[in-house]
Amino acid sequence: MRDTSPEADVRRLGERWIRELARRGGGGFVCSPAGLWMALTALAAGARTETAAELRALLGAAGPEAAAVVTGAARDWGGTEAVSVATRVWNGVPLDPHYERSLPDIAFGPVDTTEIDAWVRACTGGLVERLPLDLGAGTALALVNVLALKALWETPFDRARTRDLPFTDAAGTTGPVPTMHAPARRGGAWTASGAYVVELRCRTEPGGPPPARVRFVLGEPGRQAAQVLPLAWAPQESHVPVDADAVTFALPRFTLRTKIRITDQLAALGVQRATDPAAADFSGLSPVPVHLSEAVQEAVVKIAENGVEAAAVTVVATRSAAPRPRAVRHIAFDRPFGVVVLDGTADVPLFAGWQADIPAYEG
């Protein structure tokens, strides 16, 4: 039976999105499937008719029911130790009051780019300095989700063991990088579909909420991101213990940052009506016709001896789909003008006149 939980919906979205990201040429990237899902699902709460059906196929929820789904999921995931989840909406068009009331954890306010940038910096602890999208004057709404983590490892790496070791990139170039060394905890390493998975746990206080877990996945040589990354959340029944008395591992110290224009991938993910000014139906969001115009995410992950820092800022923006005001040109024959009477078929000037004086009419 298909799992219809938000967690399963995020995993499915992640697999589809990673396939699209991997098509960009095989370079490195970092993204937040959960951040994208939360931003799009919060927007989808205002979608109706075929637009809602399209987004529901991708996200698992859309229309009025999506508000409760995304609110509950954000609260659940924010219950992980050292993880914070926040979403805000800045709008330049009137919103449906029912939409605002359906999202009790989201604050609303008028578009203010200075305020947005300050909020992004505060929520990410400075990992992301500003909104990764320049909001133009025509922005009708900007919905911004921030997902952030800053945590210490349950067992930190010994800095004295960090040393430069060779790392070979996807293009085959090899260079030295600072590399950390540690033993894997018992049960913290396994294989899945031929890939090695090592899990590190973050620290939590006794009796505190569950800690975040960070999994590193090493695929077989030549395997691509779309084949390897989803193995980090493969079902537990697919895990095969490493056949060894003990497991040690060497992991580079690194920072990975990516800014992704998701707008370019929406069509491949099945989102077409929502981006079409003539077809989008977000009538549950605003009485003003709007369409999804931009979706951008900036994400960063920092891994070091003491712990992990990560943040993702996802912004989905809409523009008004209202028709342009009708242009009217007024022509006043208030100076000398000509008059020509033509025949019915051949443009023969039967009469031609030039009104040079103040007109008079003989009744």
C-alpha positions as CSV (number, residue, x, y, z in Angstrom):
1,M,0.0,0.0,0.0
2,R,1.3,3.5,-0.9
3,D,2.4,5.5,2.1
4,T,0.5,8.8,2.0
5,S,2.2,10.5,5.0
6,P,4.0,13.8,4.6
7,E,7.3,12.1,5.3
8,A,6.7,9.7,2.4
9,D,5.6,12.6,0.2
10,V,8.9,14.5,0.9
11,R,10.9,11.4,0.1
12,R,9.1,11.0,-3.2
13,L,9.6,14.7,-4.1
14,G,13.2,14.4,-3.1
15,E,13.9,11.5,-5.4
16,R,12.2,13.3,-8.4
17,W,13.9,16.6,-7.7
18,I,17.4,15.0,-7.2
19,R,17.0,13.3,-10.6
20,E,16.4,16.7,-12.2
21,L,19.3,18.3,-10.3
22,A,21.7,15.5,-11.3
23,R,20.9,16.2,-15.0
24,R,22.7,19.6,-14.7
25,G,26.1,18.1,-15.5
26,G,27.1,15.9,-12.6
27,G,28.4,18.7,-10.3
28,G,27.9,18.9,-6.6
29,F,24.8,20.4,-5.0
30,V,22.9,20.6,-1.8
31,C,19.1,21.0,-1.5
32,S,16.3,20.6,1.0
33,P,13.4,18.4,-0.2
34,A,11.6,19.1,3.1
35,G,12.0,22.9,2.6
36,L,10.7,22.8,-0.9
37,W,7.8,20.6,0.1
38,M,6.8,22.9,2.9
39,A,6.9,26.0,0.8
40,L,5.0,24.6,-2.1
41,T,2.4,22.9,0.1
42,A,1.8,26.1,2.0
43,L,1.2,27.8,-1.3
44,A,-0.9,24.9,-2.6
45,A,-3.3,25.5,0.3
46,G,-4.6,28.3,-1.8
47,A,-4.9,26.4,-5.1
48,R,-8.2,25.2,-6.5
49,T,-9.6,23.1,-9.4
50,E,-7.0,21.7,-11.8
51,T,-4.2,23.7,-10.3
52,A,-4.8,22.0,-6.9
53,A,-5.0,18.5,-8.6
54,E,-1.6,19.2,-10.3
55,L,0.1,20.2,-7.1
56,R,-1.6,17.4,-5.1
57,A,0.0,14.8,-7.5
58,L,3.4,16.2,-6.7
59,L,3.0,17.1,-3.0
60,G,0.4,14.7,-1.7
61,A,-1.8,17.6,-0.5
62,A,-3.3,20.7,-2.0
63,G,-6.4,22.9,-1.6
64,P,-8.0,23.4,1.8
65,E,-6.6,20.2,3.3
66,A,-3.0,21.2,2.6
67,A,-2.9,23.8,5.3
68,A,-3.5,21.4,8.2
69,V,-1.1,18.9,6.6
70,V,1.8,21.3,6.2
71,T,1.2,22.9,9.7
72,G,1.3,19.5,11.4
73,A,4.4,18.4,9.5
74,A,6.3,21.6,10.3
75,R,5.5,21.2,13.9
76,D,6.6,17.5,13.9
77,W,9.9,18.2,12.2
78,G,10.6,21.2,14.3
79,G,10.4,18.9,17.3
80,T,13.8,17.5,16.4
81,E,16.6,18.7,18.7
82,A,18.4,21.8,17.3
83,V,16.1,22.0,14.2
84,S,14.1,25.1,13.6
85,V,11.3,25.6,11.0
86,A,9.8,28.9,10.1
87,T,7.6,30.2,7.3
88,R,6.4,33.7,6.5
89,V,4.3,35.3,3.8
90,W,4.9,38.9,2.5
91,N,2.1,40.0,0.2
92,G,1.4,42.9,-2.1
93,V,-2.2,41.8,-3.0
94,P,-5.1,41.2,-0.7
95,L,-5.3,37.6,0.7
96,D,-8.4,35.4,1.3
97,P,-9.0,35.6,5.1
98,H,-9.7,31.9,5.2
99,Y,-6.2,31.2,3.8
100,E,-4.6,33.3,6.5
101,R,-6.6,31.6,9.3
102,S,-5.8,28.1,7.9
103,L,-2.1,28.6,8.5
104,P,-1.9,29.7,12.2
105,D,1.9,29.3,12.5
106,I,2.6,31.6,9.5
107,A,3.0,35.4,10.0
108,F,1.7,37.7,7.2
109,G,2.8,41.2,6.3
110,P,3.4,43.6,3.4
111,V,6.4,43.1,1.1
112,D,9.5,44.6,2.6
113,T,12.8,43.4,1.3
114,T,14.9,44.8,4.1
115,E,12.7,43.0,6.7
116,I,12.8,39.8,4.7
117,D,16.6,39.8,4.5
118,A,16.9,40.4,8.2
119,W,14.5,37.6,9.0
120,V,16.4,35.2,6.7
121,R,19.7,36.1,8.5
122,A,18.2,35.6,11.9
123,C,16.5,32.3,11.2
124,T,19.6,30.8,9.6
125,G,22.1,32.1,12.1
126,G,23.8,34.0,9.3
127,L,24.4,31.0,7.1
128,V,22.3,32.6,4.5
129,E,22.7,36.4,4.4
130,R,19.7,37.4,2.3
131,L,16.7,36.1,0.4
132,P,18.0,34.2,-2.7
133,L,15.6,36.0,-5.0
134,D,15.3,39.7,-5.9
135,L,11.7,40.6,-5.6
136,G,10.5,42.8,-8.4
137,A,8.0,45.6,-8.1
138,G,5.3,43.3,-9.6
139,T,5.6,40.6,-6.9
140,A,2.1,39.8,-5.6
141,L,3.3,37.4,-2.8
142,A,6.5,35.9,-1.5
143,L,6.2,32.8,0.7
144,V,9.5,32.0,2.4
145,N,10.4,28.8,4.3
146,V,13.5,28.4,6.4
147,L,14.8,25.1,7.7
148,A,17.9,25.3,9.9
149,L,20.0,23.0,12.1
150,K,23.0,23.7,14.3
151,A,24.1,20.8,16.4
152,L,27.1,19.1,18.0
153,W,28.0,15.5,17.3
154,E,27.1,12.9,19.9
155,T,30.8,11.9,19.7
156,P,33.0,14.6,18.2
157,F,35.9,13.9,15.9
158,D,39.4,14.1,17.3
159,R,40.9,17.1,15.7
160,A,44.4,15.7,16.2
161,R,43.5,12.9,13.7
162,T,42.4,15.3,11.0
163,R,45.0,15.5,8.2
164,D,45.2,16.1,4.5
165,L,44.3,13.2,2.3
166,P,43.7,12.9,-1.5
167,F,40.1,13.4,-2.8
168,T,39.2,12.7,-6.4
169,D,36.3,14.7,-7.8
170,A,33.8,13.7,-10.5
171,A,36.0,15.0,-13.3
172,G,38.9,12.8,-12.1
173,T,41.0,15.6,-10.6
174,T,42.7,14.7,-7.3
175,G,43.8,17.1,-4.6
176,P,44.4,17.2,-0.8
177,V,41.6,18.0,1.6
178,P,41.4,18.0,5.4
179,T,40.0,14.7,6.3
180,M,38.5,13.6,9.7
181,H,38.8,10.1,11.1
182,A,36.6,8.2,13.6
183,P,35.2,4.7,14.4
184,A,31.6,4.2,13.5
185,R,29.3,3.5,16.4
186,R,27.8,0.1,16.8
187,G,24.9,-0.2,14.3
188,G,25.9,3.1,12.7
189,A,27.2,1.7,9.4
190,W,25.5,-0.6,6.8
191,T,25.2,-1.2,3.1
192,A,22.1,-0.6,0.9
193,S,22.0,-1.6,-2.8
194,G,25.8,-1.8,-2.8
195,A,26.4,1.6,-1.2
196,Y,28.0,2.2,2.2
197,V,25.9,4.3,4.7
198,V,27.4,5.8,7.9
199,E,25.1,7.6,10.3
200,L,26.3,10.2,12.8
201,R,23.9,11.2,15.6
202,C,23.7,14.7,17.0
203,R,23.9,15.5,20.7
204,T,20.7,16.0,22.8
205,E,20.0,16.7,26.4
206,P,18.9,13.8,28.6
207,G,15.1,13.5,28.3
208,G,15.2,16.0,25.5
209,P,13.6,15.7,22.0
210,P,15.1,13.2,19.5
211,P,18.3,14.3,17.9
212,A,18.9,14.9,14.2
213,R,20.8,12.1,12.4
214,V,23.3,12.8,9.5
215,R,23.9,10.0,7.0
216,F,26.8,9.9,4.6
217,V,26.3,7.6,1.5
218,L,29.2,6.3,-0.6
219,G,28.0,4.6,-3.8
220,E,29.9,2.3,-6.0
221,P,32.4,4.0,-8.4
222,G,30.6,5.7,-11.3
223,R,27.2,5.8,-9.6
224,Q,25.4,9.2,-9.8
225,A,23.7,11.3,-7.2
226,A,20.2,10.2,-8.3
227,Q,21.2,6.6,-7.7
228,V,23.0,7.1,-4.4
229,L,21.3,9.9,-2.4
230,P,17.9,8.2,-1.9
231,L,19.7,5.2,-0.3
232,A,20.1,7.4,2.8
233,W,16.3,6.9,3.4
234,A,15.9,3.4,2.0
235,P,13.6,1.2,4.1
236,Q,15.4,-0.4,7.1
237,E,14.7,-3.9,5.7
238,S,17.1,-3.1,2.9
239,H,20.0,-2.4,5.3
240,V,22.7,-5.0,5.4
241,P,25.2,-4.9,8.3
242,V,28.8,-4.4,7.3
243,D,30.6,-7.7,7.6
244,A,33.4,-6.6,9.9
245,D,34.2,-6.7,13.6
246,A,34.5,-2.9,13.6
247,V,34.1,0.0,11.1
248,T,36.2,3.1,10.8
249,F,35.7,5.9,8.3
250,A,37.4,9.0,6.9
251,L,35.3,12.0,6.1
252,P,36.3,15.4,4.6
253,R,35.6,18.5,6.5
254,F,33.6,20.6,4.1
255,T,31.0,23.3,3.3
256,L,28.6,22.7,0.5
257,R,26.4,25.6,-0.7
258,T,24.0,25.8,-3.7
259,K,21.5,28.2,-5.0
260,I,18.9,26.5,-7.2
261,R,16.4,28.1,-9.5
262,I,13.6,25.5,-9.0
263,T,11.4,27.4,-11.6
264,D,13.5,25.7,-14.3
265,Q,12.6,22.2,-13.0
266,L,8.9,22.7,-12.1
267,A,7.6,21.5,-15.5
268,A,9.6,18.3,-15.2
269,L,8.1,17.8,-11.8
270,G,4.6,18.0,-13.2
271,V,3.8,21.6,-12.3
272,Q,2.6,23.5,-15.4
273,R,-0.9,25.0,-14.7
274,A,0.3,26.7,-11.5
275,T,2.9,28.7,-13.5
276,D,0.6,29.6,-16.4
277,P,-0.9,33.1,-15.9
278,A,-3.9,32.0,-18.0
279,A,-4.5,28.7,-16.3
280,A,-3.4,29.0,-12.6
281,D,-6.2,28.9,-10.1
282,F,-5.1,30.2,-6.7
283,S,-8.5,31.6,-5.9
284,G,-8.3,30.2,-2.4
285,L,-5.2,32.4,-1.8
286,S,-6.3,35.8,-3.1
287,P,-9.2,37.4,-5.0
288,V,-6.6,38.8,-7.4
289,P,-5.6,36.2,-10.0
290,V,-2.0,35.1,-9.4
291,H,0.3,32.5,-10.7
292,L,3.6,30.9,-9.4
293,S,6.3,33.0,-11.1
294,E,9.5,32.0,-9.2
295,A,10.8,29.2,-6.9
296,V,14.3,29.5,-5.6
297,Q,16.2,27.7,-2.8
298,E,19.6,28.5,-1.3
299,A,20.9,25.6,0.9
300,V,24.2,25.1,2.8
301,V,25.6,22.3,4.9
302,K,28.8,22.6,7.0
303,I,30.5,19.5,8.4
304,A,33.4,19.8,10.9
305,E,34.9,18.0,13.8
306,N,32.5,19.4,16.4
307,G,29.2,19.2,14.6
308,V,26.9,20.1,11.7
309,E,25.3,23.4,10.6
310,A,22.7,23.4,7.8
311,A,20.2,25.9,6.5
312,A,17.8,26.1,3.5
313,V,15.8,29.2,2.5
314,T,13.1,28.4,0.0
315,V,11.1,31.2,-1.6
316,V,8.1,30.8,-3.9
317,A,6.8,34.0,-5.4
318,T,3.7,34.8,-7.3
319,R,2.7,37.6,-9.7
320,S,-0.6,39.0,-10.5
321,A,-2.3,37.4,-13.6
322,A,-4.8,40.3,-13.9
323,P,-5.2,41.6,-17.4
324,R,-3.3,44.7,-18.3
325,P,-5.5,47.8,-18.2
326,R,-7.1,48.6,-21.6
327,A,-5.1,51.3,-23.4
328,V,-7.3,54.2,-24.7
329,R,-6.1,56.8,-27.2
330,H,-8.3,59.9,-27.6
331,I,-8.1,61.7,-31.0
332,A,-9.6,65.1,-31.1
333,F,-10.2,66.7,-34.6
334,D,-9.6,70.1,-33.1
335,R,-7.2,71.6,-35.8
336,P,-7.3,71.6,-39.6
337,F,-8.2,68.1,-40.9
338,G,-9.1,66.4,-44.1
339,V,-12.2,64.5,-45.2
340,V,-12.4,62.0,-48.1
341,V,-15.4,60.2,-49.4
342,L,-14.5,57.0,-51.3
343,D,-16.6,54.8,-53.5
344,G,-17.8,51.5,-52.2
345,T,-15.1,49.2,-53.7
346,A,-12.1,50.8,-55.3
347,D,-11.0,53.6,-52.9
348,V,-11.9,56.2,-55.5
349,P,-11.9,59.6,-53.9
350,L,-15.3,60.8,-54.8
351,F,-14.9,63.9,-52.7
352,A,-11.9,65.3,-50.8
353,G,-11.9,68.2,-48.5
354,W,-9.7,70.0,-46.0
355,Q,-11.3,71.7,-43.1
356,A,-9.1,74.7,-42.4
357,D,-11.5,77.1,-40.9
358,I,-13.6,76.8,-37.8
359,P,-16.2,74.3,-38.9
360,A,-19.8,75.5,-39.6
361,Y,-22.8,73.4,-40.3
362,E,-25.6,74.3,-42.7
363,G,-28.8,72.9,-41.3
